[in-house]
Amino acid sequence: MPGLDPTVAARLTLTADGLLPAVVQQHDTGEVLMLAWMDAEALHRTLTTGRATYWSRSRQRHWVKGETSGNRQWVREVRLDCDGDTLLVRVDQEGPACHTGTRTCFDAGRLDAVVGSPA
């Protein structure tokens, strides 16, 4: 994977489309802001520039969060999960994270669910 450190690339388990889901979280509060997708190049750019870069499945191109909206994400930490198939990107978010103008993409409301408890 061009650009990406070979030891990092070897740990990745990409989808058939060459992508990884990236869960984006506010670094200081733990608030989940959004879910986006990264390919190896987007991950490389994110790791080396300090700006969150993603792969747009609809536009079929890379995009830097906030490049047009001004709602930038400054990278604080990137983690790879135990299976190598999901990223956690901890950022300092400027302005809303969601394209709808809300702070988080998860403001659409809670779904009714039975609340579990340990036995």
Backbone hydrogen bonds in HBPLUS format (Angstrom, degrees):
<---DONOR---> <-ACCEPTOR-->    atom                        ^
c    i                          cat <-CA-CA->   ^        H-A-AA   ^      H-
h    n   atom  resd res      DA  || num        DHA   H-A  angle D-A-AA Bond
n    s   type  num  typ     dist DA aas  dist angle  dist       angle   num
A0004-LEU N   A0001-MET O   3.23 MM   3  5.85 138.7  2.41 127.6 139.2     1
A0008-VAL N   A0005-ASP O   2.99 MM   3  5.33 125.4  2.29 108.2 122.2     2
A0009-ALA N   A0005-ASP O   2.89 MM   4  6.15 168.0  1.91 160.5 164.4     3
A0010-ALA N   A0006-PRO O   3.01 MM   4  6.03 151.3  2.09 139.3 145.7     4
A0011-ARG N   A0008-VAL O   2.96 MM   3  5.33 144.6  2.08 109.4 120.1     5
A0012-LEU N   A0009-ALA O   3.23 MM   3  5.44 156.7  2.29 106.7 113.3     6
A0013-THR N   A0084-GLY O   2.65 MM  71  5.13 154.6  1.71 141.1 133.0     7
A0015-THR N   A0019-LEU O   2.86 MM   4  5.19 159.5  1.91 141.4 148.1     8
A0018-GLY N   A0015-THR O   2.85 MM   3  5.07 161.4  1.88 112.8 117.0     9
A0020-LEU N   A0038-MET O   2.76 MM  18  5.28 141.8  1.90 148.7 161.7    10
A0038-MET N   A0020-LEU O   2.91 MM  18  5.28 157.9  1.96 151.4 158.8    11
A0087-LEU N   A0021-PRO O   2.92 MM  66  6.25 172.1  1.93 161.7 164.3    12
A0022-ALA N   A0036-ALA O   2.71 MM  14  5.15 161.6  1.75 152.6 149.9    13
A0036-ALA N   A0022-ALA O   2.97 MM  14  5.15 162.6  2.00 141.7 147.3    14
A0023-VAL N   A0087-LEU O   2.87 MM  64  6.13 160.2  1.91 160.9 154.1    15
A0089-VAL N   A0023-VAL O   2.82 MM  66  6.08 169.4  1.83 160.5 164.0    16
A0024-VAL N   A0034-MET O   2.87 MM  10  5.27 172.3  1.88 163.5 160.9    17
A0033-LEU N   A0024-VAL O   2.76 MM   9  5.53 155.3  1.82 147.6 155.6    18
A0034-MET N   A0024-VAL O   3.43 MM  10  5.27 157.8  2.49 129.8 134.0    19
A0025-GLN N   A0089-VAL O   2.91 MM  64  6.18 162.4  1.95 151.8 156.1    20
A0091-VAL N   A0025-GLN O   2.87 MM  66  6.18 160.5  1.90 162.4 169.1    21
A0026-GLN N   A0031-GLU O   2.79 MM   5  5.22 162.7  1.82 156.3 159.5    22
A0030-GLY N   A0026-GLN O   2.98 MM   4  5.31 149.4  2.08 146.7 152.0    23
A0027-HIS N   A0091-VAL O   2.79 MM  64  5.19 168.5  1.80 154.1 152.8    24
A0105-CYS N   A0033-LEU O   2.71 MM  72  5.87 172.7  1.72 159.9 160.0    25
A0055-TRP N   A0037-TRP O   2.74 MM  18  5.49 168.9  1.75 146.8 148.9    26
A0043-LEU N   A0039-ASP O   2.98 MM   4  6.25 160.7  2.02 157.7 163.4    27
A0044-HIS N   A0040-ALA O   2.91 MM   4  6.13 159.9  1.95 146.9 152.7    28
A0045-ARG N   A0041-GLU O   2.89 MM   4  6.15 163.7  1.91 153.3 157.0    29
A0046-THR N   A0042-ALA O   2.89 MM   4  6.06 157.3  1.95 146.7 153.4    30
A0047-LEU N   A0043-LEU O   2.88 MM   4  6.09 162.1  1.91 155.5 159.8    31
A0048-THR N   A0044-HIS O   3.01 MM   4  6.13 138.4  2.19 144.6 155.6    32
A0049-THR N   A0045-ARG O   2.92 MM   4  5.73 130.8  2.17 147.8 155.2    33
A0075-VAL N   A0050-GLY O   2.92 MM  25  4.98 160.0  1.96 129.8 134.3    34
A0052-ALA N   A0073-GLN O   3.33 MM  21  5.68 161.2  2.36 143.8 147.2    35
A0065-LYS N   A0052-ALA O   2.99 MM  13  5.85 156.2  2.05 158.3 166.1    36
A0054-TYR N   A0063-TRP O   2.83 MM   9  5.42 167.7  1.85 157.8 159.3    37
A0063-TRP N   A0054-TYR O   2.91 MM   9  5.42 149.9  2.00 144.8 150.1    38
A0056-SER N   A0061-ARG O   2.84 MM   5  5.44 172.7  1.84 153.6 155.6    39
A0060-GLN N   A0056-SER O   2.75 MM   4  5.33 127.5  2.03 134.1 146.9    40
A0067-GLU N   A0064-VAL O   2.93 MM   3  5.49 156.3  1.99 149.8 146.0    41
A0070-GLY N   A0066-GLY O   2.90 MM   4  4.36 146.9  2.01 112.1 119.4    42
A0094-GLU N   A0072-ARG O   2.84 MM  22  5.23 160.9  1.87 168.4 169.3    43
A0074-TRP N   A0092-ASP O   3.07 MM  18  5.04 171.3  2.08 134.4 136.6    44
A0092-ASP N   A0074-TRP O   2.80 MM  18  5.04 144.1  1.92 136.3 148.3    45
A0076-ARG N   A0090-ARG O   2.81 MM  14  5.52 164.7  1.84 157.3 154.3    46
A0077-GLU N   A0090-ARG O   3.14 MM  13  5.05 149.2  2.24 143.6 140.9    47
A0090-ARG N   A0077-GLU O   2.79 MM  13  5.05 161.6  1.83 156.1 160.5    48
A0079-ARG N   A0088-LEU O   2.83 MM   9  5.03 161.2  1.86 148.1 154.4    49
A0088-LEU N   A0079-ARG O   2.83 MM   9  5.03 159.1  1.88 145.9 150.2    50
A0081-ASP N   A0086-THR O   2.97 MM   5  5.60 162.1  2.00 167.9 170.1    51
A0084-GLY N   A0081-ASP O   3.01 MM   3  5.28 151.6  2.09 109.0 118.1    52
A0097-ALA N   A0103-ARG O   3.04 MM   6  5.26 150.9  2.12 108.4 117.6    53
A0098-CYS N   A0102-THR O   3.17 MM   4  5.42 160.8  2.21 167.1 166.9    54
A0101-GLY N   A0098-CYS O   3.01 MM   3  5.50 165.0  2.04 115.5 120.1    55
